[in-house]
Amino acid sequence: MIRRISFLLFLILLAIILVFNPNFKTISAGIAILLFGMIMLEEGFKVFTKGPLQTILKKATNKLYKSITVGAFVTALIQSSSLVSVITISFISAGLITLAEGLGLIFGANIGTTATAWLVAGFGLKINISTLAMPMLVFGIIFSFQKKISLKGIGSVLAGLGFFFLGIHYMKQGFDVFSNYIDLTQYSVSGYLGVLIYAGIGIIITTILQSSSATLALILTALAAGQINYENALALAIGSNIGTTITAVLGAISSNISGKRLAGAHLIFNVTTGVIAIVFIFPLANFVNYLSEIVGIGLSDYTLKLALFHTIFNVLGVLIMIPLISRLERFLLKFFKDKNGKDIDEPKFLNEAILEFPATVISSLLNESKYLYKKAIFEIVAHGLNIHRDDIKSDKKIKNILKKSTKNLKVDVENLYYQKVKTIYGEILKYASTAQKELNLSEKQNNKITDIKIANRKMVETIKDVKELNKNINLALTLENKHLLKEYNSFRKKVIKVIRVIYLYRTDENTKKYANKLIQLKNEAKENKNLSNKSLDKLIRHDLITAEMASSLFNDYANVNDMIKKLIEVAELLYDDKDSLFE
């Protein structure tokens, strides 16, 4: 509500200013065009995040120096720290990278945002930028009308750059006209009081514009037009850095836990960097003057000096935070706690953030399906056989497990399905279908999601098989017919053997050994399904079991072999990680 009221008041105030001060129209139009250009740039680069960009960012996180470097380079290239943040949140949510690895990308993104200042100060304000903007807009629009997605992306990037430069041109032109009527330098304030006042103004402007890059472009054009002095411009730049965290915090309110943690890291980093820059603003300004002489920046070239100052205090902030990154991670994990004690039917890995990119949605669907398989399906199958899970995980001989497992565990398989499987199964299918419908998936990625859906369907079918088998096993345990019990124990033995091998396949380092065993067991199940059961025929001929018992045994014989096949196929579909998620 407060946000809506503030936005409404801002619109009213802006309308009044534009009506009563026509000279401000050109500057406002320039800011609007520049912001529109940045939006188009981000949309254009999103086209290329479906593969290469994700791969680069994912592979860069194994070393902190690499993640900071790549985060800086990618942000400087695409002119969007928010896009890097979105990818990072998706990766963390999907479990592809840890929070500490994601922090490196975010710190690097902060350094990368300094490229905007250099682009505006060193290029946008030095030449007649509108001469470059027009051709970019023309070619950008032409490419945007093409059917090929990659060409549309290139078109958005070109048009975005064109609008970005055109916005700078209008802002510069507006300040030149504005200076004929009002001299804003008369409102300059020197000393630390001025630093605090103008840093506050920088925070407010960035909060309104929702972009530190746009604020920096505004500061640089005003500085180039002589509308603000250099000292106040430095304070405004610091304020813009702090102000961008408010945008991140507001965006994280409705975000998942990964988004909140990353926004918290962003806030801590930028506020810490801002406070240090404010405290040491004058020594840093002197250091900038010293470096400017060395690199050949003119004494009165304040726009380039501001760009240098902006880069120095952001790099300084990263250098200060690097030794503290593990402590920061622990603090964020402790402060932003995920909901404890989630029920099995509640999603652990599925959330809106993972739907941004194919790799993250596939990883999350896999993790969710694996969790369901080992926590719910494993329990339902084991208890449906009246076997405790710990016995299956142990190295006890199966015949000894069967000897002691003679009690009915009184498991309601159908109730367990509704309690632990049905809801999460629906969520997995929903996210899988949404990804296949809305994301630009490669054939390989689409097939992987289809495999995950098939694996989940087979899990549900296995539960139905267990339900019928459970009733007949319990009957065999109560009837005093050793021949019937022997047959059902042989069924139990086959299933226990399979789920034990699957457990070892999931947990043991020697996966190849158990993968080969699973192939062998699956082939046996296929062959057994088509063979007549000689022992059953013998029991019937000698009247050792009733016709009703024989009917149940025949049905369950086929049931058990089907169940074994499904359990193995699910394990193969979920735990065969040969395919790259990014292809």
N, C-alpha and C positions, 0 to 999 in steps of 0.2 A: 504493500500500500504506500509506504514512504517513498519507495522508488518511483511509483507511478505519479505521485503528487509532485515529486522533485522534477521529473521529466516534463510534466505539464507546465510547471512554473518556468522551466528553462525555455520551453517553446514560446510561451507568452512573452518572456523577457527578450528573446531573440527577435520576435516579430516587432516589438516596440522599437528595439535598436535599429532594425532595418528600415522601419518607416520614418523614424526621426533622424536617422543618420545615414543617408544614401551612400556616403563615401565608404561605409563599412561593407556594402554589398559585394564589392569585388573581392575583398579579403575572404568574406564568408563563402562566396562561390568557389574561390580557390581551395579553401579547406575542404569543402564538400566534394569537389572534383578529385582532389588528392585522396580522400578517404575512399571514394568510389573506385579509384584506381587500385588502391591497396586490396580492396575486397575482390576485384577482378583478378589481381595477381594471385591471391590465395586460392581462388576457385580454379584458376588455370593450372597452378602447381599441384592441386589435389588430384588432377588427372594422372600425374606421374608418381603419385604416392602408392599406387596399387602394386608396385613391384620394386623397381630399383631403389627408390628413396627409403622404403621400409627396410630393404636388405642392408643398405649402407648404415642406417641408424641402429639396426639390430646387431650387426657385426661390430659396431664401434664401441659397444658397451662393455667388452671384456676387460678393458683397461681404462682407468679414469682419464688419463691424458688424452686417449683416443676419443672418448665420448665428449669431452669438453671441446676438443678441436673440431670434431665433426659437427657437433651442435652449433658451434660458432659459424663454421663454413656454410652449412645448409641454411641457417637463418639469414646469413648475409646474402646468399644466392637468391632465396625465395622471398626475402623481405617480409617474413612472417614468423615471429616467435610463437604466435598462437597455434599455428599449424604444427610446429614441432612439439608444442605442449600437448596437443590433441593426440598425436601419434604416440607420444611418451605415455600418456594416461592409458591409452588403449593397450600398449605393450605391458604395462604394469598390471592392469586389470586382467589381462589374459594369462599372466604368469610367464610371459616371454622374457622379461627382465625384472630385476629386483628394484626396489625403491632407490637404493644407493646408486645403481647403474643409471636409473632415470634422472637422478639429481645431476649427474655429470652432463647429460644432454641439456638440462635446463640452465645450468651455469654457463655452458657454452653458448646457448641461445641468447643469454643476456649480453655476452660479448658480441655476438653476431648482429644484434640490433644497432650497434654503433656504426655499422656500415651505412645506415640511412643518413647519419650526420655527415659522413664523408662524401656520400653521393650528392647530397644537397649542397654542401659547402664547397666541395671541389669541382663540381660539375654543373649542378642545377643553377647556381648563382653566378657562374663565371661566363656563361655563354647565353645566347638567345635560345633558350631551351625549347620554345614553342616550335622552332623550325624542325626539331627532331620529333616532337610529340605528334605532329600532324601525320607524317608518313606511317608512324607506328599505329596510330588509330585506324588509318585506311587499311593497312595490311592485316591488322588485328581483326577488324570487322569481316574482311574477306575470308580469313581462315575460320572465323567463328561460324560461318554459314556452311562449312564443309561437313559431310556426314561422318567422316572418320573422327573418332574421339580424340586421338592424339593431335590432330590438326586443330580441332576445337580448343584443346588445351593450349596449344601454341598461340592461337588467336586471342584467347583470354589473357595470356601473359603479355603479348604485345600491346593489346588494348589497355591493359592495366598499367604498363609502363608509360604509355602515351598519356593516359589520364593523370598519372602521378606527376609527370613532367609539366603537363598543362596546368595542373593545380598549383605547382610551384610558380609558374609564370604569372598566373592571376594573383597569387598572394603577393608576389614581389611588386607587380604593377599596382595592386591595391594599396600597399604600404607607401609606395612612391607618391601616389595621389593623396593618401591620408596625411602624409607629412606636410603637405601644403596648408592644411587646416589645423592640425593638432600636433604638437610635439610631445610625445609620451615621455621623453627623457626628463622632462621637468618633474615627473613623479618618481624619479629614481631615488633610492635610499642606499646610502653607503654603510660600510661596516657590517657587523654581525646581525644587527637589526634588519638591515636590507636583505641579508642572506636568508634569514628566517621568513621574512614577509614574502619574498619572491619565490622561495622554495614552496611555501604554502600556495601561492598562485599557480605554480607549476603543477602541484598536486590536483588542484581544482580543475584546471584546463584539461589535464589528461583524463581525469574522471569523466568530464563532459564529453570529450572527443573519443574516449575508449581506445586510445592509441597513443603510446609514447612516441612512436615514429612521426605521427602527424603533429604532435606537440613540438617535437624537435624541429621539424620543417618550418613550423610557424615561428619559433624562436629565432631560427637562423635567418629567415627572410626579414623579420623585424629588426634583427641586429644588422643585417646588410643594408637596410634602409635607414639606419641610424635612429630607430624609434625606441630602442632600449640600449643601455650601456653594457659594456662587456661583463662587468662584475655581476650585475643583476641577471644577465643572460646565463652565467654559470650557475647561479642559484636556481633559475627556472629549469635548467637541464637536470639538476639534482632532483628537483620536485617532480619532474616528468617521470624519472625512474621510480620514485616512490609511488607516484599516482597510478602507475600501471598495475601495481599489486592490488589496488582496490578493484579493478576490473576482474582480475583473477579470482579474488575472494568472492565477489558477487556471483561470478560464473560457477564457482565451486559449491555454492549453497545447495543447489539441486543436483550436484554431481555425486558420483559414487565415492567410496572411501579413498580410492587411489587419487581421484581428482582433488579431494580435500587435502590429502597429504602433500600433493604436489603444489597446490595453491599455498599451503602453509610454508613450504620450503621457499617458494617464490617470495612470499611476504617477508620471511626472516632474512633472506639474502638481500633483497632490495632495500629494506629498512636499515639493515646493518651497513650496507654499502653507502646509503644516503647519509646516515648519521656520521660515518667516518669522513665522507666527502665534505659535509657541512663543517665539522670540527676543524679539518685541515684544508679548508678551501683556499686560503691565502698561500700557504706553503705549496699546495698543488698548483696554484696559478703561477707561482714563481718558477716551479719546475717545468711547467708548460712553456713558459717564456724561454727557459734555458734550452729545452729540446727543440723549440721552434727555430732558434738560431742555428742549431746543429743541422737540422734537416732542411733549412732554407725557407721556412715560412716567414713571410714579411712581418715586420713589427706591428703594423696596423691591420693585418689580415685576421680580424677577430673571428670570422666564421670558421676558418680552418683551425684556429686555436681552440675554439669551442669544441670542434669535432675531436681534437686531440685530447682535450680535458675529459670529455665524455668517455673516450676509450680508456684513458688512464685509470679513472676511478672505478670503472666496471671491471677492468683486469685486476686492479688492486683488491676489489671485493672478492673475486674468485680466488686469488692467492691466499687471502685471509681465511676463506671458508674451506679450502681443500683439506687442511689438517683436521677440521672439525666435522667432516662429512659423516663419519661413522656415528658420532654423538648426535648429529642432527637427525640421522635416520632413526636411531633409537628413540629420540624424543618424539618424532612424528608418529612412529608406530605406537608409542605409549599414549600420546595425546589424542590421536585420531584412532580410536579402537573400533575394529569391526564388530558387528553384533556377535556376541558369544553364544555358543550352544545352538547353532542353527540346526533345525531338524533336517533329516536326510532329504525330505521332499522340497526343501528350499534351495534355490540356486546358490552355488558357492562361487562359480566362475562366470555366470551369465549376467550381463548388465548392458545398458544402452551404449556404454563407451566402447565395448568390443565390436560393435556393429560398424565402426568407422572403416575398418580395413579387413580384407579377406584373411590375412595371416592371423590376426587376433581372434576373429570369430571361429576359425577352424581350431586354433589352439584351445580356446575356451570350451568349445563343444566337445573336443576330445577329453579335456580334463574333467568336465562335468560327467561325461559318459563313463569314464574310467572310475570316477568316484562312486557313481551309482552301481557299477559292476562289482567293485570290491567291497562296498559297504552294505548294499541292499541285496543284490542278486546272490552273492556268495552266502550271505546269511540265510536267505529264504531257501536256497537249494539245500544247504547243509542241514538246517533245522527241519526241512521237509522230509529229509531222510532219517530224522531223529538222531542226528550226529552233531556234536559240538564243534564249532569252528576251530577251536584250539587243537583239537585232536587231528584235524586235517592239516593244520600248519605244522604239527609235530612230525617227528621221524618214527612214530610208532607204527608197527605193522598193522595193515588194514584188518587182518583177521582178528587181531587183538582188540581193535577199536570196535568191531562188530560184536564181539563177545560181550563187551561191557555196555553197548548201546542197545539195550533191550526195553527201554522205557519210552512211552509215548510223551514227547515233549509238548504235546497239546498246542501245536502251532496252527493258527488260522491263516492259511496261505492267502486266501482271498482278502482278508482284512489287512494283512501286511502289504499286499499290492496297493490297496487304496491309501494306506498310511504312508508308505515309503517310496512308491514307484510312480503311481498314476500322475501326480501333479508335476513332478520333475520331468517325467517322460514327455508330457505335454509342452513344458517349457523348452526342452531340447528341440522338439519338432518345430515349435514356433520360431525359435531363433534360427534354426537351420533353413527353414522355408523363407524367412525374411531375408537372410543372406543371399540365398539363391535368386530371389526375386529382385532385390534392390542393389546388390553389389556387382561390380564388373569383374566377374570371376573368370579365371582361365578354365579350360576344359579339365585340367588336372585338379584344380581346387574344387570345381563343381562336383567332380567324381568323388573326391575325398569327403565332402559333406554328405553326398548320397550314401557312401559307405557307412558313415556315422549314423545316419537315419536307419539304415538296414540293421546295423548292430543293435540299436535300441529296440527295433521291432522284434528281433530275435530274442532279446532279453525278456521282453513281455511274453512272447510265445513260450519261452522256457518256464516261466512262472505258471502258466496254464498247465504245462506238462507235469510240473511238480505237484500242483494241486491234486490232480487225479492220482498220481503215484503215492502221495502222502496218505490218502484215505486207505488205499489197499495195503500199504506197509503197516499201518496201525492195526488193520484187521488181521493181518498175518501174525502180528505180535500178540494178539489176544487169543486167537484160535489155537488150539492145541494140535497143530498139524506141522510136524517137523519138516515134511517135504515141501509144503507151501512156504514156510519160513526160510528154508534153504534157498529156494528160487529167488525170493525177494532179497535175501542177503547177497546173492550173486549180483542182482541188479544194483544194490547199494554199493557193493565193492567196485563195480565198473565205474559208477559215477564218482565215488570218492577218489579213485585213482586219477580220473580226469581232472577234477577240480584241484587236487593236490599238485599235479603237474602244471596246471594253469597258474596256481599260486607261485610256484617256483619260477615259472616263465616270467611272471611279473616282477619278482623280487630278487632272483638270483642273477649274479653277474654273467654266468654262462647261459645266456638266452638262446644261443644257437642249439645247444644240447637239448633243451626242453622244447624248442620249436620243432625239432625233428621228431621228438617223442609225440607231440601233439598231432603232427601229420600222420604218424603211424596209428595213433588211437582213432583219428577221424576215419582213416581208411578201413580200420577194423569195424567201426560202427556202420559204415556203408555196406560192407560185406555181410555183417551179421543181420542186417535188416532183411536181406533177401534169402537168408538161409532158414530152413525149417528147424525148429528146436526139437531135437531128438529126445532130450530128457523130458520135455513136456509130453510128447507122444507116449513115452514109456509110463509116465505117471497116470495118464488118462486110461491107458490099456489095463493097468493093474488096479484101477479104482482107488488110487492113493490120494486123489484130489477130486472134488466134485466138479460137475460141468460148469458151475458158476465160477469156481476158482480158476478153472482152466481158461475160461473166457477172459477173466481179468488178467491172467498171466500173459496170454497172447497179446492183448492190447498193450499191456505195460512193457512187454518185450520190445515192441516197435517204438513205444513212447520213449523208453530209456535210450535207445540208439539215436532217435531224433534229438533228444535233449543233449546228448553228448556232442553230436555234430554242431548243434547251435552254440553251445558253450565254447567250443573250440573256435568256431567261425567268428564269434564275437571277440574273442581274445586276439585272433589274427587281425581282424579289422581295426581294433583299437590300439594294439600295441606294436603294430608294424610301422615304425617311424622312419622308414627309408625316405619317404617323399618329403621334399622341401615345401614348407608352408608358403614360401614366397614365390614359387614358380607359377 
